[in-house]
Amino acid sequence: SEACAAVYALAWAPDSRMLASASKDSTLKIWSTADDRRSAATGETTTTTATTTKGPRKVAAALETLSGHLDEVFAVDWAPQGAHLASASKDRTLKVWHP
């Protein structure tokens, strides 16, 4: 099981198949909501439950960890088409990602 730092923000991809989290450990994680997805890093299918306005959903292990900020990440959001992800950090930077 993965160790998780405090999570400050969450954002669902427009198609609701992925969830991005912004964390105290200066990273973003991309999570799959598909039960059959496996983590690229570990191959595990460990799941947790995220509560949404549509009710609880299973979220598989992180598919990808995005590193590059030098301090805590406080904001994250997907572009309307879901191809890009933007994050803002305490390090005073805004990054655009192509997960």
C-alpha positions as CSV (number, residue, x, y, z in Angstrom):
1,S,0.0,0.0,0.0
2,E,1.2,3.5,-0.8
3,A,2.0,6.1,1.9
4,C,0.0,9.2,1.3
5,A,0.8,12.8,2.4
6,A,-1.9,15.2,3.4
7,V,-4.1,16.0,0.3
8,Y,-5.1,19.6,-0.2
9,A,-7.1,19.5,-3.4
10,L,-8.8,17.0,-5.7
11,A,-10.0,17.3,-9.3
12,W,-12.0,14.9,-11.4
13,A,-11.1,14.6,-15.1
14,P,-14.0,15.7,-17.3
15,D,-14.8,12.1,-18.2
16,S,-14.7,11.1,-14.5
17,R,-12.3,8.3,-15.2
18,M,-9.3,9.8,-13.4
19,L,-8.9,11.8,-10.2
20,A,-5.9,14.1,-9.6
21,S,-4.8,14.9,-6.0
22,A,-2.5,17.8,-4.9
23,S,-0.4,17.0,-1.8
24,K,1.7,18.3,1.0
25,D,4.6,16.2,-0.3
26,S,5.0,18.5,-3.4
27,T,3.5,15.9,-5.8
28,L,0.3,15.4,-7.8
29,K,-1.0,11.9,-8.1
30,I,-3.3,10.6,-10.9
31,W,-5.7,8.0,-9.8
32,S,-7.9,5.7,-12.0
33,T,-11.5,5.0,-11.2
34,A,-11.6,1.9,-13.3
35,D,-11.4,-1.3,-11.2
36,D,-9.3,-3.1,-13.8
37,R,-6.5,-0.5,-13.9
38,R,-3.1,-1.3,-12.4
39,S,-0.5,1.1,-11.1
40,A,2.3,1.5,-13.6
41,A,4.8,1.6,-10.8
42,T,3.7,-1.3,-8.6
43,G,1.3,-3.4,-10.7
44,E,-1.1,-3.4,-7.8
45,T,-4.9,-2.9,-7.9
46,T,-5.3,-1.6,-4.4
47,T,-8.5,0.4,-4.1
48,T,-9.8,3.1,-1.8
49,T,-13.2,4.8,-1.8
50,A,-13.6,8.5,-2.7
51,T,-17.0,10.1,-1.8
52,T,-18.4,12.3,-4.5
53,T,-21.6,14.2,-5.1
54,K,-22.7,11.1,-7.1
55,G,-21.9,8.8,-4.1
56,P,-18.9,6.6,-3.2
57,R,-16.6,5.5,-6.0
58,K,-13.7,3.0,-6.0
59,V,-10.4,4.6,-6.9
60,A,-7.5,2.3,-7.9
61,A,-3.9,2.8,-6.9
62,A,-2.1,5.9,-8.3
63,L,-1.3,5.5,-12.0
64,E,1.2,8.2,-12.0
65,T,3.0,10.5,-9.6
66,L,3.9,13.9,-11.0
67,S,7.0,15.6,-9.3
68,G,8.4,19.0,-10.1
69,H,7.1,21.4,-7.5
70,L,9.5,22.5,-4.7
71,D,6.9,22.9,-2.0
72,E,3.3,21.9,-1.1
73,V,0.8,21.8,-3.9
74,F,-2.5,23.6,-3.0
75,A,-4.5,23.6,-6.2
76,V,-5.1,21.3,-9.2
77,D,-7.6,21.3,-12.1
78,W,-8.1,19.6,-15.4
79,A,-8.5,21.4,-18.8
80,P,-12.0,21.1,-20.2
81,Q,-10.9,18.3,-22.7
82,G,-8.9,16.5,-20.0
83,A,-5.6,16.4,-21.9
84,H,-3.8,18.8,-19.5
85,L,-3.7,19.4,-15.8
86,A,-2.7,22.6,-14.0
87,S,-1.3,22.8,-10.5
88,A,-0.3,25.7,-8.2
89,S,2.2,25.4,-5.3
90,K,3.4,27.2,-2.3
91,D,6.7,27.5,-4.2
92,R,4.9,30.3,-6.2
93,T,4.8,28.3,-9.5
94,L,2.0,27.2,-11.8
95,K,2.7,24.1,-13.8
96,V,0.9,22.6,-16.7
97,W,1.2,18.8,-17.0
98,H,0.4,16.4,-19.9
99,P,-0.3,13.1,-17.9
